[in-house]
Structures are given as C-alpha cells and as structure tokens.
Amino acid sequence: MVWVSLVLLGLILYLLVQRGAARMSRTPAWLLWLVLMIPAFFIVAWMVVKGQQAIPSLLLITVFIFSSFLYWVLLRRNLPAAPQPEITEPQAEAEPVQNLLNRSEEAQLQGCFPWSLYYLQQIEYRPQAVICRGQMRGQAEKVYSTIQDNIALQFGDRFLVTFQMGGSDKPFFALIPKQRIPSPGQLTRPLLSGALLVLTLLTTTLAGTALAQPNLTAAMVLRSPQLLLSGLPYALALLGILGVHESGHYFMAKYYQIQATLPYFIPIPFGLGTLGAFIQIRSPIPHRRALFDVGIAGPLAGLIVTLPILVWGLGQSQLVELAQDSSNRLSIEALNPRISILLALICRLVWGADLTTLSGIHLHPVAIAGALGLVVTALNLMPVGQLDGGHIVHAMYGHRAGAIIGQITRLLVLVLSFVQPWLFFWAIILFLMPAFDEPAVNDVTELNSWRDGLGLVALGLLILIIFPVPEPLAGLLLSTNPTP
C-alpha cells in the first residue's frame, strides 16, 4: 500500500508541476518534480530502514523546509527574464508599437481613461499585453466597468481588459489581445464524462461490497454476481456527494457565463474506489464575486448532501469499545468520534448519552461515504492555491493576501498532521501545490459583507472538521459512563 500511495502521489505531483511551475521556468519538469518528491522519498526510505519507528518531528520538518527552499531556488533562478521594450525614435504615425498598438491607437487608448475615475500616468508594452498604470480615483467596480466599456467602444472585441492589484496596492489595467489567449478547446465531452462515471460506479460498488462483506472472495462474486448489490449503497452515496459538489461548481460557473467542463470522476480499482471528481474552468473568472461564488458553491452543495447521508449511515452503524491506541486514527471497525469536532457533534446527535468517552463506531458503508464527504469538504476548503478554499480567501482578501494565507496554511496543516496523522498525506500534497491562485479579470473590486461572513463560516467549518475534540469540550459532548 505504501508503494501504491507513492506512485499515486508521484503521478499527481508530476501533473501539478507540468501544468503549473514548469510552464514558467526553464528548469526541467522532472527536476522540479524530483525536488518536491524528496520528503516522500525520505519517508519511504525511513520506513524501509526503521520500520514502524516514528520519524522525529524536527527532522521531518527540516526535510520539508529543505525541499521547499531548493524548489524555490530552482524555480526563481531559472525564470525567463521579462523582455524589456526597446526605446526607439518614432518613425511613422502607423508604426506598430510592440505589435499591439500603433501611435494613433495609443492616443485612442489614453482617451478611454477619464481622469476623474482613473488618472492614467504610464503605458507599458509587454510581449503579451499593454499595461496601463495610474491612480484610481473612483469606486473600483465603476472604474473597471467604465473603462472596459470605453475600450470596447474604441477597439471592439480586440482586448480582454483585466484590472489587477500591483505593488503598493496600486491597481493597474492589462489589455490582453484575445487572439493571444489560448482557445478553451472542446468543453462538452459527454461520452468521456459518462464513461468515467460508469467506471467509477463499478469501482466504488466493488469497494462498497468489500466494506459491506469483508470476507467475500472474487470466486464468490463470480458465482453470485448479485452479491455486488451490497456495495451499491456506498457507491451511490459517495458518487452523490462528489457529483453534487462538482455540480455546484458547474452550475454556478454557468450562471456567471464561465466556460467549464462537465464533472469528471476518477476511478481506481482498489481502496475507496475513486480519487474524487473535478471540473475544469476554461475561461477567465470575471471578478472576485464570481470567484467566491463558484469556489464556495461546491463545498456547500456537497455538505448539504453529506450531512443527511452521514446521519443515516451513523444510525445504521454500531457502537463498539474503543481501543486505547485509536485516539487519532481512522478506523472503520472502531472510529473514535473525537477525531473531529463536527463528527463528534453529529454522533452526539445520533446516539445521545449512549456515546461515551470509551465509545468507538463500527461504520456502516453509507457512514463511510458520509465521513469521506466531510473529508472531501475539508480538503477542498483548505485556503491554498486553486482549491476551493484558495478561491474563497483570494476573493475575500485579494490575490497577494490569499497567497500568504496559503503559505501559512500549508505549514499549519503539516504541524497539525502530527496530531491528526490522517492529514499527513494531504499536508504533503498542499506543500507541493502552488500557494497562489489565478487572478480574476477584475481582481480589485471587493466582496460585500455577507459574502465575507459566509467565507468566514466556511473557514470555521474547515476547523470543525479537521481539529480533534479538545479535552474541555469532550466532557460536554461525550458521557463519562454509558447509560444503564
């Protein structure tokens, strides 16, 4: 199982590097991947040599810091230098300026910026965009909409007008020629999406059958295929949670006229039967409000389905005696409800005073699907990079602040994983993901107060899921002695 996890981690990480950092740097993708895999290789080597002996925390953190620092050095030293525009004498009125605007068009562009809203001070020409810097004098949303309309009036559909926050919190405009924006490609692939759904239904049904009937053998299933029906409750519950989560993103993207693919499920023929599902956004996010709404729609929609599934599944589960060494371990046979504050609250709702400090839960397969729904919600709400939580904090606090929050979160999750070992694999994944998110087209206009409040609620929900029950709260949630 360790080697399977290593292979999966390696594949996921290589795809992240190839699609992200490798596009910005001259460093070969394989070298960036190798540096980021140093902690994983170290852990596996330790397990081979030392067996079950625990890795000293300080040593493990040092390996992570070394890997991250080396990765940063390789990435920064090999970033391609930004070409500087050549300063030449003007030759003719119609001479192109950096192949983006000619002299007369530059004058037209200057007229698109009303001094009362945005005092234009400088125009810079980059290989892929025209940068307009100045001083904002009006409300951000009005500034952007007015200047965007003016540019569309002068240049038609030629440019994608973006509004970004620069250094010293000074917003600037970037005009990107639309012919230089990559085509989104084919969006709707219903056959591929449907085939992956069917395959994932098969693999999760097999996984659910193994959970429902652990002693079942392949020969028994071949003789009596109807035995697979016992795995359907788990499969349908888990696929329902994942499907509703991704559909929340999909339909919210459609509401904002953002191009997005259909949900794609990821089947695996072992373990839980799936690695989850995803959609791809294929067009720019128009503003931070849309970024927030698309980001939070998935976790909220998924949670609405997860909670009743989990409550019903726990009602079909059994209370068992808890082993002394299972305080922070994931176990289907005897799960300690104190592993999560939210889980403990739900278990208290289901069992009342019968739930004691000595109680473990033998999970029904549907309860396993519900618990996985909580895990999926928590992982997506991590405020890092392009995860849903990364979109949320970016929309709430801005691009740069969101990146800083992502960096801090990765370190905090790594530290928390020494208390919650089930988080350790995801702590590695978070460290290997970019901490920054792509900016929205209008990345300056801030959210309203109720969205800020909803974002804080979502982050609070993340804390309730991943943090174990502290001792003072345990006395309130769990009975000291079982009821007679």
C-alpha angles and dihedrals in degrees: 000000000000091000092047090052091048092052093048092047090049093051094046092047094048091053090050092050094044094049095041128023097017090065091058100042138058090220109110113258091233091058093049088048092049093052092049091049092057093098092049092048090047093052093049092047090050091051091050093049103031101028114204094350109129118249112241108254095227091052092050093048089048091054091051092048092048092049093047093047094048090048091051092049093050092046096047097042092052101043110125112252114250109248113244118223114249116241109227135164114265109257108177138004093244097043111131117246108217087331090283107085136007123219097268091047089052089058090049089051092053089055090058091071113077107210091222091062106027121006104212112218107164141016118204126189119217127178092257105024149020111243118208115193127186147114122300112223102171142049109302099235093049091046092053097044093047096049093042090054091047092051091047089051092053102035105021115212094339100110139042102221113213128185113206137174113245134187119317088021092286112147119222137184124238120195111203118190106239093222088063093054111097115250113255090230124211111345107182115058101159094166093055093043092047094046092052090048092053092046091048090049088054096047094044090048089054090048091047091050090053090050094047095044109024093177094055116119131206090246091056091051092050090053094045112024090176087076086078089071088079088067095054097084091058093043096048093045094050095043089047091055094046093042095050090047093054092040088057089059093042099051093042089052089051090050089058092042091246115154111242136163126241115267114281118205121209113220123199123183096226142037113023093352097244143046092213133260138276145185127212124229107219103181135050119279106245099217144343092268090060090044090055096045095048091045098049097038093076099052093042094048091045092048092052088060096036098058099058090042091052094046092050092045092050089051088059092046127089134238112235136174112280120235115236094238097049100084095119105015130107108237129164093200096051114006115185107227089208089074088088132026093217093046090051091051092051092046090051089053091051101042105021115191092355087077108086138172088264095051125113126181125235097208124227111222091252089052088052089054090049092049089050087052089059090048092050090049092050095047092049091049092057103121094232131120116302096352116114091258089051090055090048098053091041090055092045101044107016136259099289096042089047090055091051091049088050092054092049092046093055091055093045093050090050090053091045090052089071086064096034105037092185087070095057097088090050091046087060092048091050092051090053095048122086109262093216131078129215111265121245121244090254099032096162106064108091130222126262121255098260092055090049088052093048089050091054089050089053092051089047089053089054090055092049091054102044102035119084120234109274118228097253091054094043091068090057097045101039130049118236092220130024117252114257 
